[in-house]
Amino acid sequence: MKPTRIPDLVVLLVFATAATWLLVRVFYGQLPPIPVYAGASLYPVAVVEVIAAFIIRSRVNNHEIGDGLRQLHPITAARAVALAKASALVGAASAGVWLGFLLYVFPQRDTLSAAVADSTGAIVGLAAGVVLVVAALWLEHCCKAPEDPPDEPAH
């Protein structure tokens, strides 16, 4: 499986930003208020992924890979990579949605009182999306198999 490509995440972020900005521009008056915790649901996922990354990294570095009791099963590592790849996409899309929302709302803060209240929730959501992408990329990195040492020539 190939590693997640940053340009792919950037394209998704830009697309989500543009689409959200257009939708918010048209429908902002019909949207409910954005609570501060609206985008915060991604933070616990990021925390779990960071914890998993450190556990997996430790097991990989200590060559504790296998099907033993205290070993990292290869299928578990593969599942962690799949989770990381999916989370990176979700984080990039979510960050794009909140960024698109902010790009419309932030300039409106002087004229719309709702924009002031909505900005805080959008900033929390944007940060959560970015944090999830970083955690997912870290988890994916920690799941890499260690490099094999070069074979020494026979003397």
N, C-alpha and C positions, 0 to 999 in steps of 0.2 A: 504494500500500500504506500502510495506516495505521500510525502508530508503536505500539510495544508499550505497553500501558496498565499502569501500576503496580498499579491495583486488581486486574487479572486475575492478576498475579503473586502478589499478597497472598492472593487466594482460593486459588490453587493451593498456596501455602506452608501455609496454614491447613489445607486438606484433607489434604495429605500428612502434616502434623504429627499431626493427630488420628488418621488411619488407622494411622500407624506406632506411635503411643503405644498404641493398642488392641492391635495385633498383638504388640508387644514385651511388653506387660503379660501377655498370654496365653502367649507362647512364649519368654520370655527364657531360661529354664532349658535350652532345647533349642538355642539359638543358639551358634555357635562364637565364640571370643573375637574382638574387633574389634581388628585391628592399627592402629598409629598411621597408617600410610600408606593405609588403606582408602579414605578419601575424597579422597586427594591427587591422584587422576588428573584432576581438573578444573582443577588449577592450570596445567598446560601449555597446555590449551585457552584458558584466560583470557589467558595470556601471548601466545599467537599472535594472539588477537583484539585485544589492546591494540596490538601491533606493527602489525597490519593497519590498525587505526583511525588510527594516526599517519601511516602511508603514504597511506592514502586521504584523510585530512584535508588533507595537504600537497598532493596532486594536485588536489583539489577547490578549495582556496584559490588555487592557482596557475593555475586554469583549464586543467589538463592532462587534459581529459576527451575521449576520442575513441578511434580505433582505431590510433593511431600507436604507434611502438615504445616510447616512454617515457610513454605516456599511459594513463590509467585507462579501460579499456573499460566502457561503461555496463552490459554484462551482468555484468562482474566486480563492479561496485557492487551490482547487484541480488542477485547470489549472496551477497555479504557481508551484505546486509540480511537475507536468508533465514537465513543462518547465525546472525546476531545474534538474530533472533527465536526461533529454535529453542534457542539456547544460553540465552537468558533463561528460557525455560520449563524447560529441564533444570536450570538452576541453582536456580530457585525450588523445583522439586519435590525436588531433592537436599537443599537446605537444610531443607526441611520434614521430610524423612525423618530427617535427622540431628538436627534439633531435637526431633522426636517421641521419638527414641531417648534423647536427653539428658534430656528431661522425665521419663522413667521412671527412667533409670539414676542421674542425679545425686542425687536424694534417697536412693537406696539405698547410697550410698558408705560410710555408717557401718556398715551391716550386711552388705553383700556385698563381698568382696574383688574379685570379678570386675567389679563396677561401677566400682571405682577404675581398673582397667586399661582398661576399655571407654570411659570418659569421655574420655580423651585422643584416641583415634581419632575419636570422635564430634565433638569440638570441631574437630579438623582438617577433618573432612568438612563440618561446618556452615560454617566459614570459607571453604572452597573453593567451596561453593555460592553464598555471598554474593559472593565475589570474581568468580565467573563471571557472575552477574547484572549486576554493575557493569560488567565488561568488555564484556559483550554490549550493554548499553544505551549505553555509550560508542561502540562500533563502529557501532551503528545511528544514533546522533546524527551521527557523522562522515560517514556516507553521504548525508546530506541534501544536496540540490542547493542551491547558494548562491542567496540572494535576488537577483532581478533588480533592478538599480537603476531607480528611477522614471524614466519618460520625461520629458524636459525639453520644455516647451512651445516651439513655434517662435516666434521673435520676428520 
